[in-house]
């Protein structure tokens, strides 16, 4: 296959970005090459706002032919949470034909080396970045995210996470030198001499099982970590969120072909309604790596049954915030209100349980009782979402009927401090938009424990009364240990309480945010600096992104000869 782009050209183009990414993961300082503002696009080959919307509209009702081998049918059926029938159809694969075709190109991809693979991945990310506006609409109309969140989280933030994975993958592969001269002295005899070569070799085909809520943000780390370490990647999107990952596969195949590699190194696997191909694919002997984001039940099934593969899972957890005291009461309430509302609570990092001493808390506005704290938080959420236009921009749409059912059922679990209300979206009349519900529960009542010790995914929060800060800390420990947590938060002016919470999070391996009262929220993480998940509690067995996330996607093979 003739290459239109040489590795030399791509190294000259992308090596500076790779070096900056390597420095960023070393220092953990803020850095991003992908602009967050929509107006930053529209020049130098990137699509502007109008062009991106037009590109998305042109996709509706079309067949997305990726040129994959083994296509035996065309499937579709995505309906936007905003009420639009996307009408896009995708190739359905005969995996007995597709998987061998994917393996055929791995040798050349392996032999290209870590740097060449990295810059090809960066070229894929650059082309995705140039189409950020188009991808934003694809994410919005499959996940239900409001446009600005779909633009940022589904665009630059997802691209950052992909680049971060490439940087970690490159660093781990070049940790071992390509060659070494080995000499062992033998006293009066001639020394023993060996020439040694070391090569990073891929495990095999990687399977990315996509999620409905954040198809690119959660999908890109595994995809690019596996591709950068030499593996072919089969992308199996969530049936309700195919388009963003299908476009990603399309771009990857184009870049691979233009750089002289087999485009079948990246392929798409879609499914007919009810087909459930994830289980079938996950246990195929060719699949040696699996990345999964979704329910605990299926994540547990993968870990137990996909024994031939290295499995990376992000599952469910019960995210918890301890509220003990604060020196910025208004800032705390504002910060929590935004965290509970963003994307209708449909983030894996959104707080669910707010642990508040039943005797109240101390603040810069004086003592506040448990009831006052909960009522003030309810008013803060109500004020934030009181304007329907602002509410639509923050909440987006409910992603699927299960979330709506959980939201409605939650009101029957305890005393409702803040009722959920329906909001009309003038632009999308069929969108289901709901504000959060806050329910008061008693941490001392066994009947209430069944509610707050289970994940209630969506715009549902429980204000759990605890006997004391110490009891709250112990409930936090038990929650993380038994149920897992992607995020933990705490508000306290006490060094003793802060230290106790830190010890719990260190013991139980959970990421902690303390006293956030400004523009950073517990449910947000920044690539190159923050770790998403820890891999050390039941919510996830991997972190985005660390060395452990990439290092076991390849093995080092040594070839030695006498010098």
C-alpha positions, -999 to 999 in steps of 0.1 A, spaced: 0 0 0 15 33 -11 18 58 17 6 94 11 20 105 44 55 94 55 65 86 91 92 113 87 66 139 79 43 129 108 73 129 132 82 165 122 45 175 125 36 158 158 67 151 178 66 185 195 30 177 207 41 143 219 70 158 238 47 184 254 23 156 264 51 136 280 62 167 299 26 173 310 21 138 325 55 142 343 47 176 359 8 171 362 5 208 353 -23 222 331 -19 217 294 -41 210 264 -35 213 227 -72 212 219 -92 245 223 -123 244 245 -140 274 229 -162 268 198 -150 300 182 -114 287 181 -124 265 151 -130 274 115 -95 280 102 -65 260 90 -87 231 78 -110 228 109 -147 231 107 -164 261 122 -197 261 139 -219 263 108 -198 239 89 -198 214 117 -236 215 120 -239 211 82 -216 181 82 -236 165 110 -269 172 92 -255 157 60 -249 124 79 -285 120 88 -303 93 69 -271 81 52 -252 48 51 -217 51 66 -197 27 45 -163 21 61 -151 -3 35 -146 -31 60 -143 -67 50 -170 -91 60 -200 -67 59 -231 -89 58 -258 -64 67 -265 -27 75 -279 -18 109 -290 14 126 -319 27 147 -303 55 168 -328 80 181 -316 112 197 -326 119 233 -337 152 218 -363 134 197 -345 132 163 -343 99 144 -307 99 131 -314 74 104 -277 65 99 -269 29 90 -236 11 97 -219 -20 85 -227 -52 104 -197 -76 104 -193 -113 99 -166 -115 127 -152 -147 112 -142 -126 82 -134 -94 100 -112 -106 128 -87 -124 106 -85 -93 83 -77 -72 114 -49 -95 124 -33 -93 90 -19 -58 94 -5 -62 129 30 -73 120 37 -42 100 21 -20 127 42 -38 153 74 -34 134 68 3 128 79 11 163 66 31 192 73 66 177 57 59 144 26 45 160 24 74 183 25 101 156 0 82 135 -23 82 165 -17 119 169 -26 125 132 -59 106 139 -66 129 169 -57 160 149 -82 152 122 -109 144 148 -100 177 164 -105 195 131 -141 181 130 -149 188 167 -181 207 158 -194 178 138 -184 153 165 -201 176 191 -235 172 174 -230 135 171 -222 132 208 -251 155 217 -277 136 197 -266 102 210 -258 110 247 -283 137 255 -256 161 266 -263 198 261 -244 212 231 -216 230 251 -209 199 272 -210 176 241 -186 200 224 -161 202 253 -164 167 269 -170 149 236 -144 170 218 -113 185 233 -115 168 266 -119 134 249 -91 142 226 -69 151 255 -77 118 272 -67 100 239 -35 119 236 -27 112 273 -31 75 266 -7 78 236 19 96 258 17 70 285 19 42 259 49 57 243 67 63 276 63 27 287 74 12 254 106 33 252 115 26 288 134 -4 275 161 3 249 159 -12 215 193 -27 218 219 -35 244 255 -49 244 259 -73 273 294 -82 286 300 -103 317 336 -106 329 350 -141 334 382 -134 352 412 -147 332 389 -161 306 374 -141 277 342 -123 288 308 -135 278 293 -111 252 258 -110 239 240 -86 216 204 -81 227 174 -67 209 141 -58 226 108 -53 209 74 -43 222 49 -68 208 11 -64 210 -12 -88 228 -36 -91 198 -69 -75 189 -84 -51 215 -121 -47 219 -135 -13 230 -171 -17 243 -185 19 242 -210 35 266 -241 56 259 -233 87 280 -197 95 271 -189 76 239 -157 94 230 -145 105 264 -147 70 278 -138 53 245 -107 71 234 -83 62 262 -86 24 256 -88 28 218 -56 49 216 -37 30 244 -42 -2 225 -35 12 190 -3 30 202 10 -2 217 6 -21 184 -28 -38 188 -56 -38 162 -87 -23 177 -123 -34 172 -148 -8 184 -182 -20 196 -203 11 203 -234 12 226 -264 6 203 -278 41 212 -245 59 207 -229 45 175 -223 76 154 -194 93 174 -174 61 175 -182 52 139 -169 86 128 -138 79 149 -132 46 132 -137 62 98 -110 88 105 -86 62 119 -90 40 89 -83 69 65 -51 79 84 -39 43 85 -44 39 48 -27 72 40 3 63 61 8 29 44 -7 7 71 -37 -17 69 -69 3 76 -84 -29 91 -62 -23 122 -93 -3 133 -128 -16 126 -164 -12 138 -187 -38 152 -224 -29 153 -253 -51 162 -288 -58 153 -315 -50 178 -313 -74 207 -283 -92 192 -260 -86 222 -227 -92 204 -205 -79 232 -205 -113 250 -198 -131 218 -169 -108 209 -155 -107 244 -149 -144 246 -134 -148 211 -98 -162 213 -86 -134 190 -97 -107 215 -68 -102 240 -77 -68 255 -111 -54 265 -120 -18 276 -155 -15 290 -175 13 306 -210 5 319 -230 -15 344 -214 -34 373 -232 -66 363 -217 -68 328 -183 -55 340 -182 -83 365 -193 -108 338 -164 -97 316 -139 -100 344 -151 -135 352 -156 -148 317 -132 -131 293 -104 -150 307 -82 -149 275 -82 -111 276 -67 -83 298 -99 -66 309 -101 -29 319 -135 -19 334 -152 12 347 -183 2 364 -208 18 389 -200 33 423 -217 54 450 -200 88 450 -201 105 483 -195 140 498 -191 145 535 -203 180 547 -189 187 581 -181 224 581 -172 252 557 -158 287 557 -176 295 524 -212 284 528 -226 301 497 -196 288 476 -201 253 489 -238 253 480 -232 268 446 -205 243 438 -226 213 450 -257 226 431 -237 227 399 -222 193 405 -256 177 411 -272 193 380 -246 190 353 -258 167 325 -287 157 347 -264 138 371 -257 113 343 -219 114 349 -201 85 366 -185 111 388 -216 129 400 -221 129 438 -250 108 450 -248 107 488 -243 139 509 -234 129 544 -245 156 569 -244 154 607 -279 154 621 -269 181 646 -258 204 618 -226 220 606 -206 252 614 -202 278 586 -191 313 581 -227 323 583 -231 306 617 -244 272 627 -267 255 602 -289 225 611 -292 195 590 -326 206 577 -313 241 570 -283 227 550 -306 205 529 -332 233 524 -305 258 514 -290 233 489 -324 227 474 -329 264 470 -294 267 454 -303 240 429 -336 256 423 -321 290 417 -294 276 393 -321 259 372 -349 284 377 -344 299 342 -355 273 317 -329 283 290 -300 280 315 -315 247 328 -316 232 293 -280 243 287 -269 226 320 -291 195 321 -293 183 286 -317 155 280 -324 123 299 -304 97 281 -328 67 283 -361 56 299 -343 38 327 -329 70 341 -364 86 340 -378 56 358 -352 58 386 -357 95 390 -395 91 394 -391 61 418 -366 80 440 -393 104 453 -409 75 471 -377 65 490 -379 93 516 -389 129 523 -384 150 492 -364 181 499 -364 192 462 -389 178 438 -378 172 402 -396 193 376 -401 189 339 -386 215 316 -397 221 280 -370 225 254 -383 249 227 -357 237 201 -364 200 207 -400 196 219 -396 158 223 -366 160 246 -371 146 281 -355 172 305 -358 169 343 -342 188 372 -326 168 401 -345 154 430 -330 156 465 -343 130 491 -337 131 528 -327 98 543 -315 87 578 -282 69 580 -293 51 612 -323 35 596 -317 1 579 -346 6 555 -330 38 542 -296 21 537 -309 0 508 -315 32 489 -283 52 496 -260 22 494 -269 15 458 -261 36 427 -291 55 415 -277 67 382 -292 100 371 -303 133 387 -309 117 421 -292 127 454 -296 116 489 -290 139 519 -281 113 545 -282 123 582 -254 108 602 -248 109 640 -215 127 638 -185 136 615 -168 104 627 -199 83 618 -199 100 584 -162 91 579 -169 55 587 -200 54 564 -178 69 537 -152 41 543 -179 14 541 -194 29 510 -161 30 491 -151 -5 503 -184 -22 495 -197 -2 465 -168 17 451 -166 54 442 -152 73 412 -151 105 433 -152 115 469 -157 150 482 -155 166 517 -162 200 532 -145 207 565 -125 234 583 -112 208 607 -77 194 601 -87 164 621 -117 156 599 -98 164 567 -70 140 578 -95 113 586 -112 116 552 -78 115 535 -68 83 554 -101 67 543 -94 76 507 -58 64 509 -69 31 526 -97 24 502 -81 39 471 -105 67 460 -99 101 445 -106 130 469 -116 166 464 -116 189 494 -135 221 499 -143 229 463 -162 262 463 -151 278 430 -151 268 393 -137 233 397 -162 206 405 -159 171 420 -173 155 389 -147 170 365 -112 157 359 -84 172 337 -64 150 314 -26 150 319 -31 160 356 -61 143 373 -66 105 375 -101 94 366 -109 65 389 -82 47 407 -85 10 399 -83 3 436 -120 1 446 -151 -17 431 -161 12 409 -132 5 384 -102 -18 380 -82 8 360 -75 45 361 -75 70 333 -47 73 328 -16 58 344 12 35 335 -8 4 346 -35 13 320 -11 9 291 18 -13 302 0 -47 300 -13 -40 265 21 -51 251 49 -74 262 86 -71 257 102 -98 236 140 -102 237 162 -117 209 198 -123 219 228 -135 200 265 -140 208 284 -110 199 
